[in-house]
Amino acid sequence: MLTKQTGKSHTQQTRTSLLRIMTAGNVDDGKSTLIGRLLLDSGSLPEDVISSLQCLKKNENEHFNLAFVTDGLKAERQQGITIDVAYRYFSTSKRKFIIADTPGHAEFTRNMITAASVSDAAIILLDVVKGISLQTRRHVAIAALMGIKNIIVCINKMDLVQYQKNVFEKVVVNFKNSISNKFCNTHFHFIPISALTGENVIHSSPALSWFKGPTLMETLEGLTSDNEEESILAGRFPVQYVINAVNAENTTYRAYAGRVAAGKFTKNQSIKLMPAGIKSSIKKIELRGAEFDVASAGMSVNITLTDDLEVSRGNILCSEEDLPTLTRTFKAKICWMSSLPLLRHQKFILRHTTSETRCEIIDIKNKLNLESFSSEESTSSLEMNDIGEIIIKTEEQIVADVYSKIKETGCFILIDERTNSTVAGGTITEFC
């Protein structure tokens, strides 16, 4: 959020209404159809797309093939699957949404992690006939790993079971007993829907009159976004670029460009430059040439300090009252994404906020059993799509928080230096 010197800007008034959502589910559980339904029933589809959907119908009684709204890649259309993350935008009178359609196949788990890392909520699709699978468990575990606090379980295809209440309740009880009861810090919402017919997606359904809860859209409209929550946290501003510029008086000055990761920064506020620990204060906050008094979480701005400090990419401007931790060794939970196993003492590039440093895997503590959600303590490696707990030692100090405190400064990725490919995404749980 930004506050201009003359008052609140339009950006501030609208940004907090944005909710980022990711979807996940098994192949053919109806993710793409659900997204198409949300776009259609919210009035977010262009007329030409609606006309194309109408032309695809074999007769007037057939439902729209809404999956084609999001499966835009030719390869996806040919194979009948989603193989990439497709981001779509829609809105209601109450807020705006960005929704990510992620692949259902296990080999595309990395795509789900990418979407989860920037999402405020997750929609897990569950076919009411097929029920819970191992991939369902993996999707929930990844969403929880990435700190998503609200998971909406849409029990789909209720039309196939004649919208029976007892079938829905049986699936919910099974889900709670086998999955959601294992994640105490996550709020689960259970909603019966039919994405194909639109029942209970945006509008309540007479066929589901026994369900007294909100529709999917009503649930989404009522959730809090991460940016709203992160605006009240301690200030964190990872520096992306150092800008040497000339002002109107032909005087050279230095500004620091980046995105406010958490909290807020105000003009004249005292800050500390980390990791150096040097104090200064904010002289100016700018965006596209305009000056502002306040910049809050999620906003990309340029900040000028009152002192001429030695600042570089990867440094973090922090609010004085609640400083992050300087560390070289920490415990983390990761999802391993390489086809080659992770072994102890392997070395990688660790990318954290805007900084990079080499690191070594000191130990693999345990691996998550997706059937029981218990930790298997005796493990010497992690295989592809495994979720485990490891200890990492970095070559250089990083400025970090535990993920449960501040997401942006508590997450990282591991990069294979030989191939430059991302092999893991992780969250910091404890400093050693």
N, C-alpha and C positions, 0 to 999 in steps of 0.2 A: 504494500500500500504506500501511496505517496500523499503527503500533505503539502500543498503549495503554501507559500507565504501569505497568500490571499485567502486561504481556506482549503476545503477538501476538493480534490480534483475528481474528474469523471472516472479516472482510472481507479481511484481508491473506492469509489462507490460501487463499482462493478466487479472488481477483482475478487473480493471476498465471496461473491456469489458463485464463483467457478468451482465445480467439483470434478476431480479427475477419477475416472472409474476404469478398472480393468475387468475383463471377463475371462473365464477359464472353464474348461469342462472337457469331457471326453469327445472324441470325434462323433459327430452326428447327434450330440446332445442338444443342439439348437442354438449355439452362440450367435452365429451370423444371422440366423432368422430373428432372434430376439433383438439384435441391434437394428436390423431392418425395420422391425415392428416399432421400436422406440422412435426411429427417425420418421417413419410414416405417420404414426398416430400423434406425434408432437408437431406435425406440419413442417418438418425440416427437409423433406425431399422435394427437389425441383420438379416442375410439371413434366419435363421431358423424361425423367426417370420413372415417374408414375405411369406415363404413357408406355414406356418400354416394358414395365412390369405387366401392364394390361395386355400388351401384345403377346407376352409369353404364356398367358393363360389359354388353356385348350378349350375351356368353356366358362360361362359366366359364374357357375357354381364353384369353380376351382379357386382355391386361395392363392394369393400372390406368392411367387417364389422369392421371398425377401432375402434369402441368403446371397443372391446375386448383387444386392445393394452394396455389400461390403467385400465380397470376393472379387475384387477388381482385377487381380493378376490373371493373365491368360492361363498360366500353368495351374492356378487354383481352379479355374473353371473347368479345365480339361480333366483334372484329377478328382474334382469334387471335394477338395479339402482346403483348409486354410494353412498356408506355409509361411506367412509373414505377419507382423503386427500391423494392423490397419487402424489408424486413428480417425475417429469421426467426431463431428461436432453437432450438437443440437441444444435447444434451449426451451424453457417454458417461461411463463410470466414471473416465476419466482427465482430462477437461477439458470446459469449456463453450465454445460457439461462437455467434457472431452472423454470419449469412451474408446478403449483399446480392445480390439478383437484379437486375442492371442491364440496360437495354434494349440490343438489338443494332443498332438503326438508327443510322446516322452522325449523323442530326440530333439524337439524344439523347446525344451525347458528353458534354455537361455533366453528365448524370446519373452517368456512369461516373467522372468526375473527383470528384464529390461522394463517391461510395462509396470510391474509391481513397485519398482524403485521410485516411480514418480506418481503413484496413485494414492488417492485418499481412501478409496473403498474398493472392494472386490465383489464381483458377482460370480458365484460358482453355479454353473448349470448342472442339473442332475436330472437324468431321464427317469421318470417315475416308475417305468417298467424295468429298466436295467438296474437301477439302484446304484450303490456305492462301489467304486472300483479302486484299484491301487493308485491310478492316476488322480482320482478325486482326492485321495489322501495326500498325494504329493502336492497338488495345487493348494490345498489348505495350509500345508506345512510351509510352503514357499511364501504364501501371503503373510503368514504369521512371522516368518523369518524376516521379511522386509518391513515389519512393523505396521501392517495394515490392521487397524483396530476394529473396523466394521466389515464383516463378511456377510453378504446377502446370499443365502442359498435359495435359488429359484428352482423349485421342483416342477420341472417342465413336462409338457405333453399330458397334462391332466385330462385332455379330451379323449385320450386313448383308454382311460379307465373310467369314463363316464363321470368325471369330476367327483369321484367318491371320497368323502371325508375320511373314512377309515383307512384308505390306501395312503393318503397323504400323511396322516398321523403316524402310521406304521413306519414310513420312511423317515419322518422327523425323529421318532424315538430311536431308531437304529443309528441315525446320524449323530444324535447327541451322545448316545452310549459309546459309540466307537470312535468318534472324532472330536466333536466340539467340547466335550467335557475335559479333554486333555489340554485345552488352550484357555486358561483362566483369564488372560488379559485381553482376549478377543471377544467382541460382541457379535453373536450370530443372529441373523434375522431369517426366518423361514417363511417363504411365500409360495403358494400354489399358483401356477400360471399355465397358460398355453400360448407360446410365442406365435404359433401358426395362426391361431384365431384371434389373438389379442386379449384373451381373457385375463384380467387382473394385472395387465402390464401397465397401462396408463389409466384405464377406466375399470371400476369395480364391475364384477360380473354376476348376473342373476344365477348363472350355473354354479357359482362358488359363493352363494349367499350365506352358507354356513361359516365361511371364513370371516372373522370380525376384525382382522388386522388391516393395515394400510396396503394399498397397491404398491407395486414396485416403484412407480414414479413418486408416489407420496413418501415412500421410504427414502429415496434418493434426495428429494427436496429437503428432507429434515436433517440430513447428516451434516456434520461439521467438517470443513476441509482442513488439511494439514497446515496450510498457510495461515488460517485463522488461529490455530492452536500455537503455531511456531512464532506468531507475532508477540506472544507474551513471554517467550523464553529469553535467556541471556543472548545478547547480540553476538552474531558471528558473520563476518564478511570476508570470505576467501578472495584474495586478490587474483584476478585473471590477467590483467594487463596493466603496465605502467605507461601512462600517457604524458609525454612532454609536449606542452602546448604553449601558445602565446595568447594573452588576453587582449582586450581592446586598448589597453594602455601600452601595448607592445612589450609587456613584461612576461618573461618565461616562468611558467609554473608547472608543477607536477601533480597529476591526478591519478587515482587508482580505480580502475574499472573492475566491476564484478557484480555478483548477485548476492543479495542479503539472504544468507542461509537460514538464519533464525533471529528472532527478536526484532528490535528496531534501533535505528540510529538517528540522532537528532543533531541539528546544527549547534555548535558549541559544546557538544558532549565530550567528556573525557573518555579516552580509549587507551587500550594497550595494544601495541604491535607485537604479535607472537610469531615465532618463538623467541624473539629478542627480549621481550618484556619491557620495551621502551614505552613511556607514557607520551601522549600527545592529545590533541583535541581536534574536533572536526570543524574546519573553517567553512566548507561549502559542500552541498549535495546537489548534483546536477543530473538532468536527464534531457538529452536532445537540446541543450542550450538553455533550458529553463531551470531556475533554482527552486529548491524545495527545503522545507524545514525538517521533514521526517521521511525516512525510507524504511519500510517494514519488510518482513519475510516475503520472498518471492520476487522482489523487484530488482531489476538490473540498473545500476546507477554508477556515476562517477563520484568519488569522494576525494576532496582535497583536505589535507591536514595543515595545521598551523605551523608545524615544524618540517624542515627538510630532512626526512629520514631516509635511510637506506632500505627501501622496500622493494621486494621482487615477487614475481609470480609464486604462489604457494604460501606466502605469508598470510596471516589472518588478523584482521582488525577485530578486537573483542571489547565488549563492555567491561568496565573495570570491576564491577561488583561480583561477577561470577565467571571466573576464568576457566578455560579448558585445561586439559592435562597434556604435559609434554611427556612423550613416551617413546620407547624403542621396542618394548615387548608387551604384548597384549594377547588376551584370549578372544577368540572370535568364532562365530558360527558361519559356515559357508555352505554354498551349494556348488559342488564340483561339476564342471560342464565339459571337460575334455574327455575324449575317447580313451586317452592314456590315463592310468591311475595316478592319484596323488600319493607320493611317498614322503616319509620323513627326510628332512635335510635338503629337499629340493629348493631351488632358488628362483625367484620371480621378480617382476617389477610390480610394486604396489602403487596403485593410483588412488589417492585419497584427496578429496575436494579438488583443488587445482594443483596439487603437488604430486611428484613421483619420486620414489626411492626404491632401491633394491631391497629385497627381504629374503628371509630363509624360514622354512617351515620347521620349527623346533620340535613339535610333537603333534601327533594326531590323538586327541583325547578319547573321542568316541564317535559313533555313527548312529543316526536316528533310524530306528526300526519303524517303517511306515505302517506295519500291521498293528503294532501295539503302541506306537509313539513313545516307546521307552528307548533309553540310550544303551547301545552295545559298547561296553567299556573296552573290550579287548579287540582292537582293530589296528592293523598296520598300514592300511591304505584306504583311500576313498575312490570308488568307481564312478563312472559317469552318472549324473543325476543324484548321487548320494548327498545327503545333508549331514554334516558332521561338525564337531567342535575341535579347533586346532589352536596351537600357540604359534605366534608369528614374532620374529625379531627383525626389525628394520635396520638398514645401514645408517640412516639419518633419523633424527628425531622427527616425529610428526606431532601436530597440534590437533588433539582429538577429544571427543566426548564419547561416553558409552551410547550406543544406539537408542536405548530406551529413554535417554534424556534428550538428545538432539539428533535427529535422523541424518541430517546433511553432513555433520562432522563425525558421525559414528558408523558410516558405511564406506566400503572400498571395493575395488576389483583387483584381481590378480591377472597379470599379463605375462605370457610366455615370451621371453626376450628373443628367442630364436625365430619364432613365427609371427610375433606381434599380435597373437590372437588372445582374446579374453578367455581364461580357463576357469574362473570362479568369481562369484559375487558374494560378499560377506558383510557381516555386521559385528562391531566391537561390543563384547559383553562385559569385559573386565580388564583392568590394567594390572600387569604383573610387576 
